[in-house]
Amino acid sequence: MIKAQNIHKSFRDLHVLKGVDLEIKRGEIVSIVGKSGAGKSTLLHILGTLDQADQGQLLINDTDVAQLNPKQLA
């Protein structure tokens, strides 16, 4: 299960993600769609632990990824 709560991400003055909430349950198939520059890739990078949110919480299988070290994230 992946649960993202109140995810925010900015690049300098550009606010890309503003309070995104998302829950994906085991076995679900989802797609993320939107205009170019809407933050789709940024969200996927955060969900895949390739990047960190500026604010919010990301749980993967009920584990808060902010508490994991780089080796555990790999």
mmCIF file of the N, C-alpha and C atoms, coordinates in Angstrom:
data_MODEL
# 
_entry.id   MODEL 
# 
loop_
_atom_site.group_PDB 
_atom_site.id 
_atom_site.type_symbol 
_atom_site.label_atom_id 
_atom_site.label_alt_id 
_atom_site.label_comp_id 
_atom_site.label_asym_id 
_atom_site.label_entity_id 
_atom_site.label_seq_id 
_atom_site.pdbx_PDB_ins_code 
_atom_site.Cartn_x 
_atom_site.Cartn_y 
_atom_site.Cartn_z 
_atom_site.occupancy 
_atom_site.B_iso_or_equiv 
_atom_site.pdbx_formal_charge 
_atom_site.auth_seq_id 
_atom_site.auth_comp_id 
_atom_site.auth_asym_id 
_atom_site.auth_atom_id 
_atom_site.pdbx_PDB_model_num 
ATOM 1   N N  . MET A 1 1  ? 0.826  -1.171 0.000   1.00 0.00 ? 1  MET A N  1 
ATOM 2   C CA . MET A 1 1  ? 0.000  0.000  0.000   1.00 0.00 ? 1  MET A CA 1 
ATOM 3   C C  . MET A 1 1  ? 0.878  1.244  0.000   1.00 0.00 ? 1  MET A C  1 
ATOM 4   N N  . ILE A 1 2  ? 0.474  2.229  -0.745  1.00 0.00 ? 2  ILE A N  1 
ATOM 5   C CA . ILE A 1 2  ? 1.152  3.529  -0.772  1.00 0.00 ? 2  ILE A CA 1 
ATOM 6   C C  . ILE A 1 2  ? 0.132  4.576  -0.347  1.00 0.00 ? 2  ILE A C  1 
ATOM 7   N N  . LYS A 1 3  ? 0.513  5.370  0.638   1.00 0.00 ? 3  LYS A N  1 
ATOM 8   C CA . LYS A 1 3  ? -0.374 6.436  1.106   1.00 0.00 ? 3  LYS A CA 1 
ATOM 9   C C  . LYS A 1 3  ? 0.430  7.718  1.218   1.00 0.00 ? 3  LYS A C  1 
ATOM 10  N N  . ALA A 1 4  ? 0.023  8.713  0.468   1.00 0.00 ? 4  ALA A N  1 
ATOM 11  C CA . ALA A 1 4  ? 0.666  10.026 0.499   1.00 0.00 ? 4  ALA A CA 1 
ATOM 12  C C  . ALA A 1 4  ? -0.340 11.017 1.070   1.00 0.00 ? 4  ALA A C  1 
ATOM 13  N N  . GLN A 1 5  ? 0.122  11.823 2.023   1.00 0.00 ? 5  GLN A N  1 
ATOM 14  C CA . GLN A 1 5  ? -0.763 12.787 2.666   1.00 0.00 ? 5  GLN A CA 1 
ATOM 15  C C  . GLN A 1 5  ? -0.142 14.173 2.642   1.00 0.00 ? 5  GLN A C  1 
ATOM 16  N N  . ASN A 1 6  ? -0.880 15.125 2.095   1.00 0.00 ? 6  ASN A N  1 
ATOM 17  C CA . ASN A 1 6  ? -0.491 16.534 2.109   1.00 0.00 ? 6  ASN A CA 1 
ATOM 18  C C  . ASN A 1 6  ? 0.913  16.756 1.527   1.00 0.00 ? 6  ASN A C  1 
ATOM 19  N N  . ILE A 1 7  ? 1.190  16.150 0.377   1.00 0.00 ? 7  ILE A N  1 
ATOM 20  C CA . ILE A 1 7  ? 2.513  16.241 -0.247  1.00 0.00 ? 7  ILE A CA 1 
ATOM 21  C C  . ILE A 1 7  ? 2.684  17.596 -0.932  1.00 0.00 ? 7  ILE A C  1 
ATOM 22  N N  . HIS A 1 8  ? 3.765  18.266 -0.574  1.00 0.00 ? 8  HIS A N  1 
ATOM 23  C CA . HIS A 1 8  ? 4.135  19.555 -1.173  1.00 0.00 ? 8  HIS A CA 1 
ATOM 24  C C  . HIS A 1 8  ? 5.555  19.439 -1.720  1.00 0.00 ? 8  HIS A C  1 
ATOM 25  N N  . LYS A 1 9  ? 5.791  20.046 -2.872  1.00 0.00 ? 9  LYS A N  1 
ATOM 26  C CA . LYS A 1 9  ? 7.135  20.093 -3.451  1.00 0.00 ? 9  LYS A CA 1 
ATOM 27  C C  . LYS A 1 9  ? 7.267  21.378 -4.253  1.00 0.00 ? 9  LYS A C  1 
ATOM 28  N N  . SER A 1 10 ? 8.355  22.083 -4.008  1.00 0.00 ? 10 SER A N  1 
ATOM 29  C CA . SER A 1 10 ? 8.645  23.326 -4.728  1.00 0.00 ? 10 SER A CA 1 
ATOM 30  C C  . SER A 1 10 ? 10.058 23.275 -5.266  1.00 0.00 ? 10 SER A C  1 
ATOM 31  N N  . PHE A 1 11 ? 10.263 23.971 -6.350  1.00 0.00 ? 11 PHE A N  1 
ATOM 32  C CA . PHE A 1 11 ? 11.584 24.196 -6.913  1.00 0.00 ? 11 PHE A CA 1 
ATOM 33  C C  . PHE A 1 11 ? 11.757 25.707 -6.969  1.00 0.00 ? 11 PHE A C  1 
ATOM 34  N N  . ARG A 1 12 ? 12.472 26.229 -5.988  1.00 0.00 ? 12 ARG A N  1 
ATOM 35  C CA . ARG A 1 12 ? 12.606 27.679 -5.786  1.00 0.00 ? 12 ARG A CA 1 
ATOM 36  C C  . ARG A 1 12 ? 11.222 28.295 -5.631  1.00 0.00 ? 12 ARG A C  1 
ATOM 37  N N  . ASP A 1 13 ? 10.816 29.180 -6.510  1.00 0.00 ? 13 ASP A N  1 
ATOM 38  C CA . ASP A 1 13 ? 9.511  29.841 -6.389  1.00 0.00 ? 13 ASP A CA 1 
ATOM 39  C C  . ASP A 1 13 ? 8.382  29.097 -7.101  1.00 0.00 ? 13 ASP A C  1 
ATOM 40  N N  . LEU A 1 14 ? 8.690  27.974 -7.737  1.00 0.00 ? 14 LEU A N  1 
ATOM 41  C CA . LEU A 1 14 ? 7.684  27.206 -8.473  1.00 0.00 ? 14 LEU A CA 1 
ATOM 42  C C  . LEU A 1 14 ? 7.126  26.097 -7.577  1.00 0.00 ? 14 LEU A C  1 
ATOM 43  N N  . HIS A 1 15 ? 5.864  26.228 -7.176  1.00 0.00 ? 15 HIS A N  1 
ATOM 44  C CA . HIS A 1 15 ? 5.203  25.231 -6.333  1.00 0.00 ? 15 HIS A CA 1 
ATOM 45  C C  . HIS A 1 15 ? 4.565  24.183 -7.248  1.00 0.00 ? 15 HIS A C  1 
ATOM 46  N N  . VAL A 1 16 ? 5.163  23.005 -7.285  1.00 0.00 ? 16 VAL A N  1 
ATOM 47  C CA . VAL A 1 16 ? 4.737  21.962 -8.218  1.00 0.00 ? 16 VAL A CA 1 
ATOM 48  C C  . VAL A 1 16 ? 3.620  21.104 -7.631  1.00 0.00 ? 16 VAL A C  1 
ATOM 49  N N  . LEU A 1 17 ? 3.779  20.683 -6.395  1.00 0.00 ? 17 LEU A N  1 
ATOM 50  C CA . LEU A 1 17 ? 2.761  19.876 -5.725  1.00 0.00 ? 17 LEU A CA 1 
ATOM 51  C C  . LEU A 1 17 ? 2.259  20.645 -4.512  1.00 0.00 ? 17 LEU A C  1 
ATOM 52  N N  . LYS A 1 18 ? 0.951  20.759 -4.403  1.00 0.00 ? 18 LYS A N  1 
ATOM 53  C CA . LYS A 1 18 ? 0.352  21.568 -3.333  1.00 0.00 ? 18 LYS A CA 1 
ATOM 54  C C  . LYS A 1 18 ? -0.691 20.747 -2.582  1.00 0.00 ? 18 LYS A C  1 
ATOM 55  N N  . GLY A 1 19 ? -0.257 19.994 -1.609  1.00 0.00 ? 19 GLY A N  1 
ATOM 56  C CA . GLY A 1 19 ? -1.199 19.259 -0.765  1.00 0.00 ? 19 GLY A CA 1 
ATOM 57  C C  . GLY A 1 19 ? -1.818 18.043 -1.414  1.00 0.00 ? 19 GLY A C  1 
ATOM 58  N N  . VAL A 1 20 ? -1.024 17.252 -2.116  1.00 0.00 ? 20 VAL A N  1 
ATOM 59  C CA . VAL A 1 20 ? -1.525 16.058 -2.803  1.00 0.00 ? 20 VAL A CA 1 
ATOM 60  C C  . VAL A 1 20 ? -1.788 14.943 -1.794  1.00 0.00 ? 20 VAL A C  1 
ATOM 61  N N  . ASP A 1 21 ? -2.967 14.335 -1.878  1.00 0.00 ? 21 ASP A N  1 
ATOM 62  C CA . ASP A 1 21 ? -3.335 13.157 -1.094  1.00 0.00 ? 21 ASP A CA 1 
ATOM 63  C C  . ASP A 1 21 ? -3.612 12.025 -2.071  1.00 0.00 ? 21 ASP A C  1 
ATOM 64  N N  . LEU A 1 22 ? -3.076 10.847 -1.750  1.00 0.00 ? 22 LEU A N  1 
ATOM 65  C CA . LEU A 1 22 ? -3.218 9.712  -2.661  1.00 0.00 ? 22 LEU A CA 1 
ATOM 66  C C  . LEU A 1 22 ? -3.110 8.426  -1.860  1.00 0.00 ? 22 LEU A C  1 
ATOM 67  N N  . GLU A 1 23 ? -3.957 7.459  -2.174  1.00 0.00 ? 23 GLU A N  1 
ATOM 68  C CA . GLU A 1 23 ? -3.845 6.143  -1.558  1.00 0.00 ? 23 GLU A CA 1 
ATOM 69  C C  . GLU A 1 23 ? -3.993 5.090  -2.650  1.00 0.00 ? 23 GLU A C  1 
ATOM 70  N N  . ILE A 1 24 ? -3.015 4.212  -2.723  1.00 0.00 ? 24 ILE A N  1 
ATOM 71  C CA . ILE A 1 24 ? -3.033 3.115  -3.692  1.00 0.00 ? 24 ILE A CA 1 
ATOM 72  C C  . ILE A 1 24 ? -2.955 1.822  -2.896  1.00 0.00 ? 24 ILE A C  1 
ATOM 73  N N  . LYS A 1 25 ? -3.986 1.014  -3.018  1.00 0.00 ? 25 LYS A N  1 
ATOM 74  C CA . LYS A 1 25 ? -4.033 -0.250 -2.278  1.00 0.00 ? 25 LYS A CA 1 
ATOM 75  C C  . LYS A 1 25 ? -3.382 -1.364 -3.090  1.00 0.00 ? 25 LYS A C  1 
ATOM 76  N N  . ARG A 1 26 ? -2.942 -2.389 -2.384  1.00 0.00 ? 26 ARG A N  1 
ATOM 77  C CA . ARG A 1 26 ? -2.304 -3.542 -3.008  1.00 0.00 ? 26 ARG A CA 1 
ATOM 78  C C  . ARG A 1 26 ? -3.213 -4.095 -4.118  1.00 0.00 ? 26 ARG A C  1 
ATOM 79  N N  . GLY A 1 27 ? -2.630 -4.310 -5.285  1.00 0.00 ? 27 GLY A N  1 
ATOM 80  C CA . GLY A 1 27 ? -3.363 -4.870 -6.408  1.00 0.00 ? 27 GLY A CA 1 
ATOM 81  C C  . GLY A 1 27 ? -4.067 -3.849 -7.288  1.00 0.00 ? 27 GLY A C  1 
ATOM 82  N N  . GLU A 1 28 ? -4.152 -2.614 -6.840  1.00 0.00 ? 28 GLU A N  1 
ATOM 83  C CA . GLU A 1 28 ? -4.796 -1.581 -7.651  1.00 0.00 ? 28 GLU A CA 1 
ATOM 84  C C  . GLU A 1 28 ? -3.886 -1.157 -8.796  1.00 0.00 ? 28 GLU A C  1 
ATOM 85  N N  . ILE A 1 29 ? -4.492 -0.823 -9.899  1.00 0.00 ? 29 ILE A N  1 
ATOM 86  C CA . ILE A 1 29 ? -3.774 -0.263 -11.039 1.00 0.00 ? 29 ILE A CA 1 
ATOM 87  C C  . ILE A 1 29 ? -4.274 1.166  -11.206 1.00 0.00 ? 29 ILE A C  1 
ATOM 88  N N  . VAL A 1 30 ? -3.348 2.113  -11.205 1.00 0.00 ? 30 VAL A N  1 
ATOM 89  C CA . VAL A 1 30 ? -3.720 3.524  -11.313 1.00 0.00 ? 30 VAL A CA 1 
ATOM 90  C C  . VAL A 1 30 ? -2.931 4.178  -12.434 1.00 0.00 ? 30 VAL A C  1 
ATOM 91  N N  . SER A 1 31 ? -3.445 5.281  -12.909 1.00 0.00 ? 31 SER A N  1 
ATOM 92  C CA . SER A 1 31 ? -2.692 6.105  -13.854 1.00 0.00 ? 31 SER A CA 1 
ATOM 93  C C  . SER A 1 31 ? -2.748 7.537  -13.349 1.00 0.00 ? 31 SER A C  1 
ATOM 94  N N  . ILE A 1 32 ? -1.682 8.256  -13.603 1.00 0.00 ? 32 ILE A N  1 
ATOM 95  C CA . ILE A 1 32 ? -1.599 9.660  -13.218 1.00 0.00 ? 32 ILE A CA 1 
ATOM 96  C C  . ILE A 1 32 ? -1.508 10.457 -14.503 1.00 0.00 ? 32 ILE A C  1 
ATOM 97  N N  . VAL A 1 33 ? -2.496 11.285 -14.741 1.00 0.00 ? 33 VAL A N  1 
ATOM 98  C CA . VAL A 1 33 ? -2.563 12.044 -15.988 1.00 0.00 ? 33 VAL A CA 1 
ATOM 99  C C  . VAL A 1 33 ? -2.681 13.530 -15.682 1.00 0.00 ? 33 VAL A C  1 
ATOM 100 N N  . GLY A 1 34 ? -2.267 14.334 -16.627 1.00 0.00 ? 34 GLY A N  1 
ATOM 101 C CA . GLY A 1 34 ? -2.363 15.782 -16.487 1.00 0.00 ? 34 GLY A CA 1 
ATOM 102 C C  . GLY A 1 34 ? -1.545 16.465 -17.552 1.00 0.00 ? 34 GLY A C  1 
ATOM 103 N N  . LYS A 1 35 ? -1.676 17.774 -17.582 1.00 0.00 ? 35 LYS A N  1 
ATOM 104 C CA . LYS A 1 35 ? -0.954 18.576 -18.565 1.00 0.00 ? 35 LYS A CA 1 
ATOM 105 C C  . LYS A 1 35 ? 0.546  18.515 -18.308 1.00 0.00 ? 35 LYS A C  1 
ATOM 106 N N  . SER A 1 36 ? 1.298  18.862 -19.322 1.00 0.00 ? 36 SER A N  1 
ATOM 107 C CA . SER A 1 36 ? 2.742  19.000 -19.182 1.00 0.00 ? 36 SER A CA 1 
ATOM 108 C C  . SER A 1 36 ? 3.036  20.038 -18.105 1.00 0.00 ? 36 SER A C  1 
ATOM 109 N N  . GLY A 1 37 ? 3.937  19.700 -17.204 1.00 0.00 ? 37 GLY A N  1 
ATOM 110 C CA . GLY A 1 37 ? 4.302  20.625 -16.138 1.00 0.00 ? 37 GLY A CA 1 
ATOM 111 C C  . GLY A 1 37 ? 3.383  20.583 -14.933 1.00 0.00 ? 37 GLY A C  1 
ATOM 112 N N  . ALA A 1 38 ? 2.461  19.628 -14.901 1.00 0.00 ? 38 ALA A N  1 
ATOM 113 C CA . ALA A 1 38 ? 1.502  19.552 -13.794 1.00 0.00 ? 38 ALA A CA 1 
ATOM 114 C C  . ALA A 1 38 ? 2.080  18.908 -12.537 1.00 0.00 ? 38 ALA A C  1 
ATOM 115 N N  . GLY A 1 39 ? 3.246  18.262 -12.648 1.00 0.00 ? 39 GLY A N  1 
ATOM 116 C CA . GLY A 1 39 ? 3.869  17.638 -11.484 1.00 0.00 ? 39 GLY A CA 1 
ATOM 117 C C  . GLY A 1 39 ? 3.778  16.123 -11.446 1.00 0.00 ? 39 GLY A C  1 
ATOM 118 N N  . LYS A 1 40 ? 3.367  15.510 -12.553 1.00 0.00 ? 40 LYS A N  1 
ATOM 119 C CA . LYS A 1 40 ? 3.231  14.050 -12.590 1.00 0.00 ? 40 LYS A CA 1 
ATOM 120 C C  . LYS A 1 40 ? 4.547  13.343 -12.293 1.00 0.00 ? 40 LYS A C  1 
ATOM 121 N N  . SER A 1 41 ? 5.601  13.718 -12.989 1.00 0.00 ? 41 SER A N  1 
ATOM 122 C CA . SER A 1 41 ? 6.908  13.077 -12.786 1.00 0.00 ? 41 SER A CA 1 
ATOM 123 C C  . SER A 1 41 ? 7.446  13.356 -11.393 1.00 0.00 ? 41 SER A C  1 
ATOM 124 N N  . THR A 1 42 ? 7.249  14.560 -10.908 1.00 0.00 ? 42 THR A N  1 
ATOM 125 C CA . THR A 1 42 ? 7.692  14.899 -9.556  1.00 0.00 ? 42 THR A CA 1 
ATOM 126 C C  . THR A 1 42 ? 6.983  14.018 -8.537  1.00 0.00 ? 42 THR A C  1 
ATOM 127 N N  . LEU A 1 43 ? 5.685  13.836 -8.687  1.00 0.00 ? 43 LEU A N  1 
ATOM 128 C CA . LEU A 1 43 ? 4.935  12.973 -7.781  1.00 0.00 ? 43 LEU A CA 1 
ATOM 129 C C  . LEU A 1 43 ? 5.448  11.540 -7.853  1.00 0.00 ? 43 LEU A C  1 
ATOM 130 N N  . LEU A 1 44 ? 5.675  11.034 -9.056  1.00 0.00 ? 44 LEU A N  1 
ATOM 131 C CA . LEU A 1 44 ? 6.181  9.668  -9.201  1.00 0.00 ? 44 LEU A CA 1 
ATOM 132 C C  . LEU A 1 44 ? 7.568  9.517  -8.592  1.00 0.00 ? 44 LEU A C  1 
ATOM 133 N N  . HIS A 1 45 ? 8.407  10.529 -8.716  1.00 0.00 ? 45 HIS A N  1 
ATOM 134 C CA . HIS A 1 45 ? 9.737  10.480 -8.094  1.00 0.00 ? 45 HIS A CA 1 
ATOM 135 C C  . HIS A 1 45 ? 9.617  10.403 -6.578  1.00 0.00 ? 45 HIS A C  1 
ATOM 136 N N  . ILE A 1 46 ? 8.686  11.133 -6.014  1.00 0.00 ? 46 ILE A N  1 
ATOM 137 C CA . ILE A 1 46 ? 8.480  11.094 -4.562  1.00 0.00 ? 46 ILE A CA 1 
ATOM 138 C C  . ILE A 1 46 ? 7.903  9.742  -4.145  1.00 0.00 ? 46 ILE A C  1 
ATOM 139 N N  . LEU A 1 47 ? 6.919  9.244  -4.870  1.00 0.00 ? 47 LEU A N  1 
ATOM 140 C CA . LEU A 1 47 ? 6.324  7.948  -4.543  1.00 0.00 ? 47 LEU A CA 1 
ATOM 141 C C  . LEU A 1 47 ? 7.334  6.816  -4.666  1.00 0.00 ? 47 LEU A C  1 
ATOM 142 N N  . GLY A 1 48 ? 8.280  6.954  -5.590  1.00 0.00 ? 48 GLY A N  1 
ATOM 143 C CA . GLY A 1 48 ? 9.312  5.941  -5.784  1.00 0.00 ? 48 GLY A CA 1 
ATOM 144 C C  . GLY A 1 48 ? 10.544 6.162  -4.928  1.00 0.00 ? 48 GLY A C  1 
ATOM 145 N N  . THR A 1 49 ? 10.495 7.128  -4.035  1.00 0.00 ? 49 THR A N  1 
ATOM 146 C CA . THR A 1 49 ? 11.573 7.498  -3.103  1.00 0.00 ? 49 THR A CA 1 
ATOM 147 C C  . THR A 1 49 ? 12.842 7.957  -3.806  1.00 0.00 ? 49 THR A C  1 
ATOM 148 N N  . LEU A 1 50 ? 12.715 8.442  -5.034  1.00 0.00 ? 50 LEU A N  1 
ATOM 149 C CA . LEU A 1 50 ? 13.863 9.014  -5.736  1.00 0.00 ? 50 LEU A CA 1 
ATOM 150 C C  . LEU A 1 50 ? 14.080 10.465 -5.333  1.00 0.00 ? 50 LEU A C  1 
ATOM 151 N N  . ASP A 1 51 ? 13.043 11.081 -4.768  1.00 0.00 ? 51 ASP A N  1 
ATOM 152 C CA . ASP A 1 51 ? 13.094 12.467 -4.307  1.00 0.00 ? 51 ASP A CA 1 
ATOM 153 C C  . ASP A 1 51 ? 12.265 12.545 -3.033  1.00 0.00 ? 51 ASP A C  1 
ATOM 154 N N  . GLN A 1 52 ? 12.434 13.622 -2.280  1.00 0.00 ? 52 GLN A N  1 
ATOM 155 C CA . GLN A 1 52 ? 11.679 13.803 -1.043  1.00 0.00 ? 52 GLN A CA 1 
ATOM 156 C C  . GLN A 1 52 ? 10.753 15.003 -1.169  1.00 0.00 ? 52 GLN A C  1 
ATOM 157 N N  . ALA A 1 53 ? 9.606  14.900 -0.551  1.00 0.00 ? 53 ALA A N  1 
ATOM 158 C CA . ALA A 1 53 ? 8.672  16.022 -0.503  1.00 0.00 ? 53 ALA A CA 1 
ATOM 159 C C  . ALA A 1 53 ? 9.204  17.076 0.459   1.00 0.00 ? 53 ALA A C  1 
ATOM 160 N N  . ASP A 1 54 ? 8.832  18.320 0.221   1.00 0.00 ? 54 ASP A N  1 
ATOM 161 C CA . ASP A 1 54 ? 9.176  19.394 1.153   1.00 0.00 ? 54 ASP A CA 1 
ATOM 162 C C  . ASP A 1 54 ? 8.310  19.322 2.405   1.00 0.00 ? 54 ASP A C  1 
ATOM 163 N N  . GLN A 1 55 ? 7.115  18.785 2.235   1.00 0.00 ? 55 GLN A N  1 
ATOM 164 C CA . GLN A 1 55 ? 6.166  18.692 3.343   1.00 0.00 ? 55 GLN A CA 1 
ATOM 165 C C  . GLN A 1 55 ? 5.237  17.533 3.058   1.00 0.00 ? 55 GLN A C  1 
ATOM 166 N N  . GLY A 1 56 ? 4.719  16.913 4.102   1.00 0.00 ? 56 GLY A N  1 
ATOM 167 C CA . GLY A 1 56 ? 3.773  15.821 3.956   1.00 0.00 ? 56 GLY A CA 1 
ATOM 168 C C  . GLY A 1 56 ? 4.365  14.511 4.412   1.00 0.00 ? 56 GLY A C  1 
ATOM 169 N N  . GLN A 1 57 ? 3.572  13.461 4.277   1.00 0.00 ? 57 GLN A N  1 
ATOM 170 C CA . GLN A 1 57 ? 3.981  12.139 4.742   1.00 0.00 ? 57 GLN A CA 1 
ATOM 171 C C  . GLN A 1 57 ? 3.747  11.115 3.641   1.00 0.00 ? 57 GLN A C  1 
ATOM 172 N N  . LEU A 1 58 ? 4.719  10.216 3.480   1.00 0.00 ? 58 LEU A N  1 
ATOM 173 C CA . LEU A 1 58 ? 4.609  9.117  2.530   1.00 0.00 ? 58 LEU A CA 1 
ATOM 174 C C  . LEU A 1 58 ? 4.793  7.814  3.284   1.00 0.00 ? 58 LEU A C  1 
ATOM 175 N N  . LEU A 1 59 ? 3.769  6.963  3.225   1.00 0.00 ? 59 LEU A N  1 
ATOM 176 C CA . LEU A 1 59 ? 3.822  5.649  3.853   1.00 0.00 ? 59 LEU A CA 1 
ATOM 177 C C  . LEU A 1 59 ? 3.815  4.589  2.765   1.00 0.00 ? 59 LEU A C  1 
ATOM 178 N N  . ILE A 1 60 ? 4.734  3.648  2.875   1.00 0.00 ? 60 ILE A N  1 
ATOM 179 C CA . ILE A 1 60 ? 4.748  2.485  1.989   1.00 0.00 ? 60 ILE A CA 1 
ATOM 180 C C  . ILE A 1 60 ? 4.651  1.264  2.881   1.00 0.00 ? 60 ILE A C  1 
ATOM 181 N N  . ASN A 1 61 ? 3.589  0.490  2.713   1.00 0.00 ? 61 ASN A N  1 
ATOM 182 C CA . ASN A 1 61 ? 3.306  -0.652 3.588   1.00 0.00 ? 61 ASN A CA 1 
ATOM 183 C C  . ASN A 1 61 ? 3.358  -0.240 5.054   1.00 0.00 ? 61 ASN A C  1 
ATOM 184 N N  . ASP A 1 62 ? 2.726  0.879  5.368   1.00 0.00 ? 62 ASP A N  1 
ATOM 185 C CA . ASP A 1 62 ? 2.616  1.438  6.725   1.00 0.00 ? 62 ASP A CA 1 
ATOM 186 C C  . ASP A 1 62 ? 3.944  1.887  7.322   1.00 0.00 ? 62 ASP A C  1 
ATOM 187 N N  . THR A 1 63 ? 4.988  2.012  6.512   1.00 0.00 ? 63 THR A N  1 
ATOM 188 C CA . THR A 1 63 ? 6.279  2.519  6.972   1.00 0.00 ? 63 THR A CA 1 
ATOM 189 C C  . THR A 1 63 ? 6.467  3.934  6.458   1.00 0.00 ? 63 THR A C  1 
ATOM 190 N N  . ASP A 1 64 ? 6.763  4.848  7.366   1.00 0.00 ? 64 ASP A N  1 
ATOM 191 C CA . ASP A 1 64 ? 7.027  6.238  7.003   1.00 0.00 ? 64 ASP A CA 1 
ATOM 192 C C  . ASP A 1 64 ? 8.411  6.305  6.363   1.00 0.00 ? 64 ASP A C  1 
ATOM 193 N N  . VAL A 1 65 ? 8.478  6.617  5.083   1.00 0.00 ? 65 VAL A N  1 
ATOM 194 C CA . VAL A 1 65 ? 9.763  6.600  4.377   1.00 0.00 ? 65 VAL A CA 1 
ATOM 195 C C  . VAL A 1 65 ? 10.723 7.668  4.888   1.00 0.00 ? 65 VAL A C  1 
ATOM 196 N N  . ALA A 1 66 ? 10.214 8.694  5.560   1.00 0.00 ? 66 ALA A N  1 
ATOM 197 C CA . ALA A 1 66 ? 11.090 9.731  6.120   1.00 0.00 ? 66 ALA A CA 1 
ATOM 198 C C  . ALA A 1 66 ? 11.974 9.162  7.228   1.00 0.00 ? 66 ALA A C  1 
ATOM 199 N N  . GLN A 1 67 ? 11.582 8.025  7.802   1.00 0.00 ? 67 GLN A N  1 
ATOM 200 C CA . GLN A 1 67 ? 12.344 7.407  8.884   1.00 0.00 ? 67 GLN A CA 1 
ATOM 201 C C  . GLN A 1 67 ? 13.397 6.418  8.374   1.00 0.00 ? 67 GLN A C  1 
ATOM 202 N N  . LEU A 1 68 ? 13.445 6.191  7.061   1.00 0.00 ? 68 LEU A N  1 
ATOM 203 C CA . LEU A 1 68 ? 14.373 5.218  6.485   1.00 0.00 ? 68 LEU A CA 1 
ATOM 204 C C  . LEU A 1 68 ? 15.682 5.882  6.086   1.00 0.00 ? 68 LEU A C  1 
ATOM 205 N N  . ASN A 1 69 ? 16.775 5.132  6.224   1.00 0.00 ? 69 ASN A N  1 
ATOM 206 C CA . ASN A 1 69 ? 18.073 5.643  5.777   1.00 0.00 ? 69 ASN A CA 1 
ATOM 207 C C  . ASN A 1 69 ? 18.234 5.337  4.287   1.00 0.00 ? 69 ASN A C  1 
ATOM 208 N N  . PRO A 1 70 ? 19.238 5.936  3.635   1.00 0.00 ? 70 PRO A N  1 
ATOM 209 C CA . PRO A 1 70 ? 19.406 5.735  2.187   1.00 0.00 ? 70 PRO A CA 1 
ATOM 210 C C  . PRO A 1 70 ? 19.524 4.266  1.778   1.00 0.00 ? 70 PRO A C  1 
ATOM 211 N N  . LYS A 1 71 ? 20.178 3.450  2.586   1.00 0.00 ? 71 LYS A N  1 
ATOM 212 C CA . LYS A 1 71 ? 20.314 2.031  2.243   1.00 0.00 ? 71 LYS A CA 1 
ATOM 213 C C  . LYS A 1 71 ? 18.951 1.338  2.276   1.00 0.00 ? 71 LYS A C  1 
ATOM 214 N N  . GLN A 1 72 ? 18.122 1.686  3.248   1.00 0.00 ? 72 GLN A N  1 
ATOM 215 C CA . GLN A 1 72 ? 16.791 1.095  3.341   1.00 0.00 ? 72 GLN A CA 1 
ATOM 216 C C  . GLN A 1 72 ? 15.886 1.557  2.200   1.00 0.00 ? 72 GLN A C  1 
ATOM 217 N N  . LEU A 1 73 ? 16.116 2.760  1.708   1.00 0.00 ? 73 LEU A N  1 
ATOM 218 C CA . LEU A 1 73 ? 15.312 3.281  0.602   1.00 0.00 ? 73 LEU A CA 1 
ATOM 219 C C  . LEU A 1 73 ? 15.658 2.635  -0.734  1.00 0.00 ? 73 LEU A C  1 
ATOM 220 N N  . ALA A 1 74 ? 16.872 2.119  -0.851  1.00 0.00 ? 74 ALA A N  1 
ATOM 221 C CA . ALA A 1 74 ? 17.343 1.571  -2.136  1.00 0.00 ? 74 ALA A CA 1 
ATOM 222 C C  . ALA A 1 74 ? 16.623 0.304  -2.527  1.00 0.00 ? 74 ALA A C  1 
# 
